[in-house]
Every structure is written in structure tokens, then in C-alpha cells.
Amino acid sequence: MIRVISGIYKGKRLRKVKSLLVRPMPDKLKTSLFNILRDDLQGATVLDGFAGTGSIGLEALSRGAESAVFIELFKPALSTIKHNLAKCAAEGKARVMAEEFNRAVIKLAKAKSTFSLIFLDPPYRLLEERNPLKVIYKRGILAPGGLIVLRRHFKTKFDSPYFTLGRQVTIGDDTLLFYRESAPRA
């Protein structure tokens, strides 16, 4: 069962995607994540990349985020995100983009969109093939002072020259990496 843990949508049960390709964040990890982010949520503009069920973006909206963009390419996950948004009556605060992550970021950058909080939960093998932080950096969609949270398997090797790692939390098989900009852009 996936549910919203706290906030205005607290207790809402969310639909899962019937596929092993989507791994919802366990409640224990999600609780730890949102305890860490407590002060960053009020009025936040959120990007939920590789959104899966949309539970992370919905949790952020439930806890005070102003808006959320959900990026997902997998069709069964897209219908699940839309269903979960409707169940929470959060459609007015959300936008769902049915696109490959890099293409969606490029479109968002062209529209001059920026985000104070970016969640990334890519397929683990994708992190071995390419760095999703590169397109975020190149397109400048992280707002000044913003935060990127990346979920990876604890055994997956990952490093980013684009942002500074501020914190790392491992719970079970999952590691959350918290990145901020290395230096202000000129």
C-alpha cells in the first residue's frame, strides 16, 4: 500500500503501478526524506522526475508545496499519476509531462521554469549510463538556493561534478543524495 503520510492529503491511499519497473519509495524512507525536507516545503515549486506513482510529488504538495511537475514516460505510470492526483484533488497544482526526462527538462527550460526542489528516482541502470543532473545543470532549472534529492541503490556508484553533495542518507538498500549548486552562476 502506498499512502500520503502527512499534510492535507494525509491517509489518502494511492494506486500502485502494476509493474516491477516502478519501485515506490517505502514509507520509512519517505518519512525520513520529508523529515529532512520539513523546512524546504512551504511554497516550494517541485519537480518529480521519473515520477512513477507520483507519491513523492503528492507528499510535497500535501505538506505545503505550491506546485509540482511530474515527469514520466512509462504509460502505465502516467495513468497512475493522473489517478492519484485526482484522488487527492490536486490536479490544479500539478502538471504531468509524458516525456523522456531530458526532453522534458529542455521544454521546461525553454518555458523559463525553475524549481526549488527536484526529486529524482531514475532507474538504477540509468545512473550507470548517464547523469540526469547534467541536463538540470546545463538548462538551469534549479532555482537559486534550490535542492536536488536523488534516490539510488546503495551499491550504485554515482558522482556529480555539477552540484555539491551536502548530505547522504542510507536506509536499507536505498541512498538519498542531497545536492545544491556548487557556486552561484555568473
Secondary structure, DSSP 8 states (H G I E B T S, - for coil): -EE--SSTTTT-EE---SSTT-----HHHHHHHHHHSGGG-TT-EEEEET-TTSHHHHHHHHTT-SEEEEE---HHHHHHHHHHHHHTT-GGGEEEE-S-HHHHHHHHHHTT--EEEEEE---HHHHHH--HHHHHHHHT-EEEEEEEEEEEETTS----SSEEEEEEEEETTEEEEEEEESS---
